[in-house]
């Protein structure tokens, strides 16, 4: 919770995109370490502390990135005419995804074990990093109109289809 407060203080100083990149990269690394902690024999001694530390750091990286920044960005990236519907849809998809992860996590652990379960989640964090790097624009210090124009310019859907006769 404290780190979410830190993210709120940083989001308008360092930007949304850098927080997302650092957060998703950190989450991926921590999930890798967490999986390694379960993969190694005997979670006692140093390995137990490393596993606990990686779990705490995973939560910290989430708290400075995807946790708060997602909610801010969905209010900035949609055109005004669809903003309400789009934010609602994004929220439903977000909570639905959380539900699916919560519902499938324990059966996944039973099926393939803790280490591989955390590594699979780490792969999703890597994919999130790649998506943010390739597709998420920085919205800090930009008007909603500038953001909309930039997104409209960089997308195929809704692209200008005027012919050049």
N, C-alpha and C positions, 0 to 999 in steps of 0.2 A: 504494500500500500504506500509506503514511503517513496518508493521509486516511481510510482505513478505520479506522485506530486513533483518529483524531480523532472519527469518527462514533461509535465505541464509547464514547468519553468523553462525547459530547454526547447520546446517545440517552436517557439517564435524567435529563438536565438540561433539555433543551429539548423533548423528546418525539419520538415516531416520526413523527407526522403533519407537523409543521413541517419535519423533515428531508426527508421525501418530497416535500412541496410545493416547497421550495427546490431540491431536487435535480432533480426533473422539469422545473421551469421553467428552471433553468440548462441542463439538457441540451437542451431545446427551442431555447433561444436560441443555444447553441453550435453545434448542428447547422445552424441557420439561417445563422449566420456562416460556418461551414465550407462549406456549399453555396455561399454568396456568393463565398467565396475561390476556389472552382473555377469559378464562373460568370464571374468577371472574367477578362479576357485576361491571359495571362502570369503564372504563379505565381512571380514573382521579386520581390526587394526586399521592400517593406513588406507586400504581399499575402501572400507566402510566410510571413512571421513571424506575421501575423494568422491565417492558416490553421493553422499549427503551434500557436499559442497557443489557438485555439478547440478544437482536438483535445485538447490537454492539459487544458483546463478542462472539456471534456465528460467526460473520464475522472475528473476530480476531483469533479464534481457527481454522477456515478454512484457513486463511492466513498464519498460521505457520505450516500447515500440508498438507491436501489434495491439496490445491492450488498449491504450488511449488513442493512439494515432489513427487507427481504423475509424473510430467514431468521429473524429474531427474531419478526416478526409472525405467520408461519405457525405458530409454536409457541404463540401466545397466542389466536388467534381461533377455533380449532375446539373444539367440545365434547369432553370427555374420551373419551366413548364412540366417537368416530370420529377422534380426533386422529392416531393413527398412520397410518391409511389416508389421511386427508386430507393430512397432511404429505407422505406418499409421492407422492400424486397431484400435489400442487402442485410438488414437486421434479421429477417426470417432465415435467410441463407446462413448467416453467421451462427445464430443460435441452433439451427438445424444441424449444422456441421458439428458444433460442440456436442449436441445430443448423440450424433452418430459415433463420434470418437468415444464419448463416455459409455455408450452401449456396447461398443465392439472391443474396447481396450482389454478387459479381463478375459473374454473368450480368445482374443489374439494372444495374450500371454499364455493361456492354457495350450494353445495350438502350437506356437513356435518359441515360447520362452521370453523372458524379460529382455534379454540383450537384443534379440532381433526385433522385438516390438519397438523398443526405443530407437533402434537404428532406422526402422521404417519411418517413424515419426521424424527422425533427423533428415531423411531424404525429402520429406514434405517441407521441412524448413529450408533446405537447400533450394527446392523448387520455388518457394516463396521469395527467397533472396534473388534468384534469377529473374522472377517476374517483376519484383520491385526495381531491380537494376535496369531491366529492358523496357518496362512499360509505365512505371509510375512516375508522373512528373512532380517536380517540386512546386508546391502551391504557396509557400511562404512569401509574404509581401507581394502577392498578386491579387488583383481584383477577380471577382467571380466571372466577370466577362472575359478577362484575359485567359483564365483557366479554361473556360468553355471554348474559346476560340482555338487555343492550343490543342485541346483534346479533339475538337472537330477536325482540325487540320491533320492530325496524326492518326486518324482512324479511317478504315475503309467503309464501315457502316455509316450512312448519312453523309458520305463524301459528296462534294459538289459534282453533279453529273452533267453540267452544261457542255454542250458540244462547242467545238471551236471552228465554226464555219466561217 
